[in-house]
Amino acid sequence: NRLVTLGDTKSEVFVKCGRPSFQEQRTEMRQQGRTPVTVTVDVWTYNRGPSTFMRTLTFENGRLRELQAGSYGK
């Protein structure tokens, strides 16, 4: 019963989950075959309080690529 699924856009996740507690953005250079490509990585963290696990969502070029559960929030 996930609210979001891999491949969702940042806009879709924002509508479903609201504003994250923390955000960071970076760019990474990666090889695609012999061609270097720039990938924009956004990491959103949701901290919903001490009774819920924190969630970290990682986006690459605006699409959700990874979901992680952390420790209890604060």
Secondary structure, 3 states (H helix, E strand, C coil): CCCCCCCCEHHHHHHHHCCCCEEEEEEEEEEECCEEEEEEEEEEEECCCCCCEEEEEEEECCEEEEEEEEEECC
